[in-house]
Every structure is written in C-alpha cells, then in structure tokens.
C-alpha cells in the first residue's frame, strides 16, 4: 500500500516539480501514506486481539492426554 502511495505521488507531481512542490512534497507524501498507516494499524490491532484470545484459552492439565485423563491406564 505504501508503494501505491509513492507511485501516486510520482505520477501526479513528478513531471511538474518546482521549488513550491519540493517544499510541499513531504506533506503531500505523508497524506498519500495515510491509507497504508491505517491498514497497518488495523492489522496490528487484529493480530494483538488474536494473540490475546490464544493466550486466554484454557490449557489441558499435565496428566491429561489427547484421548482423555484415563487413557494411559
């Protein structure tokens, strides 16, 4: 997504750069990166949430096997 923002910036402003655009370029570039930052933040939030769900799941007791607690005997 960040590469798409960079490509969009180059396509729109690459051919017409002058001193005004060079000064304004960091601001424009930052605005084009906003969608990538939002998507990354949402992905990171979902990842943290899924890790929290996995950590909260109950673990089986040490003496239990996959077949059940009395399967060893």
N, C-alpha and C positions, 0 to 999 in steps of 0.2 A: 504494500500500500504506500509506503514511503517513496518507493521508486516511481510510482504513478504520480505522486505529488511533484517530485523532481522533474519528471518528464513534462508534466503540465506546465510547470514554471518555465522550462526551457522553450517549449513550443509557443507559449504566449508572449514571452518577453525576451527571448534570445536574440532575435533579429533586430530589435529596436533599442538596445541598451544605450543609454547616455548617462551623464552624471546623476540626473534625477533618479533613474531606475537603479543605478548602482547603490545609491544611498537608501532607496526604498526596498531594495531586493531582500534583505534579511527579514523584513516584516512580511512581505508577500510570501516568501518561502516558508516562514513559520505558519502562516494561515493555511497554506496548502498541506502542511503536515498534521493539522488538527484531526482529520478523519483517521489517520494512522494511529495517533496517540489515543483516541477514543476507543478504537477497536482493540488496541493492545491492553488498555486498562480494563475493558470488559473481559477479555480473555484471561487476564491475570486474576481478576475477581472470581471468575468461574473456576479457575484452577485452584485457588485457595479454598473455595467452597467445597470442591470435590475432595480435596485432601482432608479437610475438616470432617467431612462425612465418613471417610475411610478410617480416620483416627478414632471416631466416636463409636464405630461398630464394635460389638462385644467380641472378645476373643475367647475361643474354647479353652476349657481347663486343661492343665498339663497332662492329666491322666486319661483324657478322652482322646479317642482316635477318630478317624473319619467314619467308621462303622458304628460308633457309639461307645459309651463308657464300659460296657461289659463284653465287648467283642474280643478282647485279648485273652479272656479266660476260657 
